[in-house]
Amino acid sequence: MSPKESMQNAILSASALEISSLQNTRVKNLVKLTKRRERDQQQLTTVEGVREIDHALAAGVIPTAAYICLPLLNEEAAPIVVHLQQLAKTTHLSLVTVTPAVFSKIAYRGDSGGLLVVVPYLRRRLEDLPLPSTPFLVVVEGVEKPGNLGAILRTADAAGVDGVVICAGATDIHNPNVIRASLGALFTVPIAEASSAAVLQWLRAQQIQILAATPVGATLYTTPDMTGPVAIVMGSEAQGLSPVWLTAADYLLKIPMQGVVDSLNLSAATAILLYEVIRQRQGFDPHPTR
C-alpha cells in the first residue's frame, strides 16, 4: 500500500461524513460563507490550501470542520491531515470527505490541494497586540481590495512587523481572498481592528511615532528616524488618508515618483516603507552627513 493510499484509508476511517451531493446543507452553507454578511453572522470563514491551513494550525487556530477531497490530496498534505485527525479526537472538529465536484463547488480556487477548513473569526483588539519595547506597526485605513490587504499582510510577515492595524471601513480581513493573497500571513502577523480615532489615541498613549504616507507629503520617506517606536500609516488608493491622520501624523511621507502616474500600488508603497524601517534598524544611517 502506497503512503497516499494509507493516508486516504486513515482519513476514511476517521471521517464521520462523506458528501457527494451539491445540494447538501453543509455545501450550501459553505457557499454562503463567500458573502461577508453571512461570515459576520456566523463568525466563520474558510481557509484553503496546504500552506494557508498549516499557518492557521501553527497559530493555534482550531477549525470547526475540515473538508477533504481524497483524489486531490498530495503527499505535501499528509502532515496537515495528521494534525487535523489529531484535533478531531480532542476537539469538536469534524472531518468530512467530499467528491471533486463538491470540492470545486466549495473552493475559491482550483489549486487548493484538496483541503478546506472552516475557522472561527480571529480576536482583533488593539489591547491584544503584543508590543515589544520598540514597536514596529502598520496601520491601514480604508483599503478596498482584498488582494492589496493580503499582499500587505504578506509583506508585514516578511518584514517582521509587530502588528497590523486595520481601520475605517477597510475590506473584511476574513475574506477568503485576503487569506489567499496573504498566503496565510493573516494567521502569522498579529492583527487588530478599530476606528481611526481609536487607533490614533492608542498610538499616542503608547508613544509611537506616526508616519503617514500620502502623495501630498512634504517629507522624503528616508528622512525621519525610524529606529524608535514607529507606525507606518497607509490609506486607500482611491481616497488616500482621512484628515484624522493627515492632521495628526508626526510626518507626512512622500515616495518620489519619476513617471507619469501619480501613485504606486498600495501594497508596493507599503513594502517600500516597511523595508526602509528595516534598513534603518539594521544600522544604516539615512543621514550620513548629519
C-alpha positions in Angstrom: 0.0 0.0 0.0 1.4 3.4 -1.0 1.8 6.3 1.5 -1.1 8.1 -0.3 -3.4 5.1 0.0 -2.5 4.7 3.7 -3.4 8.4 4.2 -6.6 8.0 2.4 -7.6 4.9 4.3 -6.8 6.7 7.6 -9.0 9.7 6.6 -11.9 7.5 5.6 -11.7 5.7 8.9 -11.7 9.0 10.8 -14.3 10.7 8.8 -17.8 10.7 10.2 -19.4 12.1 7.0 -19.0 11.7 3.2 -20.6 14.3 0.9 -21.2 13.7 -2.8 -24.3 15.9 -3.3 -24.0 19.5 -4.4 -27.4 20.1 -2.6 -26.1 19.0 0.8 -26.9 21.6 3.5 -23.2 21.8 4.5 -22.2 22.6 0.9 -24.9 25.2 0.7 -23.7 26.8 3.9 -20.1 26.9 2.7 -21.2 28.7 -0.4 -23.0 31.2 1.8 -19.7 31.9 3.5 -18.5 33.6 0.4 -20.6 36.6 1.4 -19.4 38.9 4.2 -22.9 39.3 5.7 -23.0 35.5 6.3 -19.5 35.3 7.5 -20.1 38.1 10.0 -23.4 36.5 11.2 -21.8 33.1 11.7 -18.4 34.5 12.8 -16.8 31.9 10.5 -14.7 31.9 7.4 -12.9 29.3 5.1 -9.2 28.6 4.6 -7.9 26.7 1.6 -4.6 25.2 0.6 -1.8 23.4 2.4 0.4 26.4 3.3 -2.5 28.6 4.5 -4.1 25.8 6.6 -0.6 24.9 8.0 -0.1 28.6 9.1 -3.6 28.7 10.7 -3.0 25.4 12.7 0.5 26.5 13.7 -1.0 29.7 15.2 -3.3 27.6 17.3 -6.5 28.1 15.3 -8.9 25.2 15.7 -11.2 24.6 12.8 -14.8 23.7 13.3 -14.7 21.4 10.2 -12.3 20.2 7.6 -13.3 19.2 4.1 -11.0 16.8 2.3 -11.1 15.7 -1.3 -9.1 12.4 -1.4 -8.4 12.4 -5.2 -6.9 15.9 -5.0 -4.6 15.3 -2.0 -0.8 15.1 -2.4 2.0 14.0 -0.1 2.6 17.6 0.9 -0.8 17.5 2.6 0.0 14.4 4.8 1.3 16.3 7.9 -1.7 18.7 7.8 -4.1 15.8 7.5 -2.5 14.0 10.5 -2.8 17.3 12.5 -6.5 17.5 11.6 -7.1 13.9 12.6 -5.5 14.5 16.0 -7.6 17.7 16.5 -10.7 15.7 15.6 -10.0 13.4 18.5 -9.8 16.1 21.1 -12.0 18.9 19.8 -15.3 19.4 18.1 -13.6 19.5 14.7 -15.5 17.3 12.2 -13.7 15.6 9.3 -15.7 15.4 6.1 -14.7 13.8 2.8 -16.1 15.2 -0.4 -16.0 14.4 -4.1 -14.1 16.5 -6.6 -17.4 18.0 -7.8 -18.3 19.1 -4.3 -14.8 20.5 -3.6 -15.0 22.5 -6.8 -18.3 24.0 -5.6 -17.0 25.0 -2.1 -13.4 26.1 -3.0 -12.5 29.5 -4.2 -9.7 28.3 -6.3 -8.7 25.1 -8.2 -5.2 24.6 -6.7 -6.2 24.2 -3.0 -4.7 20.7 -2.8 -7.9 19.1 -1.8 -8.1 20.8 1.7 -10.5 23.4 3.0 -11.2 24.2 6.6 -13.8 26.4 8.4 -12.3 28.5 11.1 -13.7 31.0 13.7 -13.1 34.7 13.4 -9.9 36.0 15.0 -9.8 38.2 18.0 -8.9 41.7 16.8 -8.5 44.1 19.7 -5.8 46.8 20.0 -5.0 45.7 23.5 -4.3 42.2 22.4 -1.3 43.3 20.2 2.0 42.1 21.8 4.2 45.1 21.7 7.9 44.9 22.3 10.0 47.8 23.7 10.4 49.3 20.2 7.1 48.6 18.3 7.0 48.4 14.5 3.4 48.6 13.3 1.5 49.1 10.1 -1.9 50.9 10.1 -4.1 50.5 7.0 -7.1 52.8 6.6 -9.8 52.1 4.1 -8.0 49.6 1.9 -10.6 48.5 -0.6 -9.2 45.4 -2.3 -8.7 42.0 -0.5 -5.7 41.4 -2.7 -4.0 44.5 -1.5 -4.7 43.8 2.1 -3.4 40.2 1.7 -0.2 41.4 0.0 0.4 43.9 2.8 0.0 41.1 5.4 2.4 39.0 3.5 4.9 41.8 3.3 4.4 42.6 7.0 5.2 39.0 7.9 8.4 39.1 5.8 9.4 42.5 7.3 8.8 41.2 10.9 6.3 43.8 11.9 4.8 43.5 15.4 1.3 44.1 14.3 -1.1 45.3 11.5 -4.0 47.6 12.5 -7.0 47.9 10.1 -9.3 50.8 10.5 -12.0 53.0 8.9 -14.1 50.5 6.9 -11.3 48.6 5.3 -12.0 45.3 3.5 -13.0 42.3 5.6 -9.9 40.7 6.9 -11.7 37.3 6.9 -12.4 37.5 3.2 -11.0 34.2 1.8 -9.3 36.3 -0.9 -7.3 38.1 1.9 -6.2 34.8 3.3 -5.3 33.5 -0.1 -3.4 36.7 -1.1 -1.5 36.7 2.2 -0.5 33.0 1.8 -1.9 32.6 5.3 0.0 35.5 6.8 -3.3 36.6 8.4 -2.5 33.9 11.0 1.2 34.7 11.4 1.0 38.5 11.9 -0.8 40.0 15.0 -3.7 42.0 13.7 -6.3 44.3 15.2 -9.2 46.4 14.0 -10.5 49.7 15.4 -11.7 53.2 14.3 -9.1 55.6 13.0 -9.8 57.9 16.0 -9.3 55.0 18.5 -6.1 53.8 16.8 -4.7 57.4 16.9 -5.5 57.7 20.6 -3.9 54.3 21.3 -0.7 55.1 19.3 -0.3 58.4 21.2 -0.8 56.6 24.5 1.9 54.1 23.5 4.2 57.0 22.5 4.6 55.5 19.0 5.7 57.9 16.2 3.2 58.2 13.4 4.5 58.3 9.8 1.7 58.7 7.3 2.2 58.1 3.6 0.5 60.5 1.2 1.1 61.8 -2.4 1.0 65.4 -0.9 3.6 64.6 1.8 6.4 67.1 2.2 9.0 64.7 3.8 11.0 62.2 1.8 10.3 58.8 3.2 14.0 58.2 4.1 14.2 61.4 6.2 12.6 60.5 9.6 14.4 58.4 12.2 12.5 55.1 12.2 14.7 53.3 14.7 12.3 54.0 17.6 8.7 53.0 18.1 7.0 53.6 14.8 3.7 53.1 13.0 3.6 53.4 9.2 0.1 54.6 8.2 -1.3 53.8 4.7 -4.5 55.0 3.1 -6.7 53.6 0.3 -5.6 54.1 -3.3 -8.9 55.8 -4.2 -9.4 58.2 -1.2 -6.0 58.3 0.5 -5.8 59.0 4.2 -8.5 60.8 6.1 -7.9 64.2 7.8 -7.6 62.3 11.1 -4.2 61.1 10.1 -3.2 64.0 7.8 -3.5 66.4 10.7 -2.1 64.2 13.5 0.9 62.5 11.9 4.4 63.3 13.0 5.5 63.3 9.4 3.7 63.1 6.1 5.9 61.0 3.9 6.3 61.0 0.1 7.8 58.4 -2.2 9.5 60.0 -5.2 7.6 59.4 -8.5 9.6 59.7 -11.7 6.9 58.6 -14.2 3.5 59.8 -15.4 1.3 58.0 -12.8 0.8 59.8 -9.5 1.0 56.9 -7.1 2.2 53.4 -6.5 0.0 50.3 -5.8 -0.8 50.4 -2.1 0.9 47.1 -1.3 4.1 48.2 -3.2 4.2 51.5 -1.4 3.8 49.8 1.9 6.6 47.4 1.1 9.0 50.3 0.3 8.3 52.0 3.7 8.5 48.8 5.7 11.8 47.9 4.3 13.1 51.5 5.0 12.3 50.8 8.6 14.4 47.5 8.4 17.2 49.4 6.6 17.5 52.0 9.3 17.2 49.5 12.2 19.9 47.4 10.7 22.3 50.3 11.3 22.4 52.2 8.0 22.3 55.9 8.7 19.8 57.6 6.5 21.5 60.9 7.1 25.3 60.2 6.7 26.2 63.9 6.5 24.2 64.9 9.6 
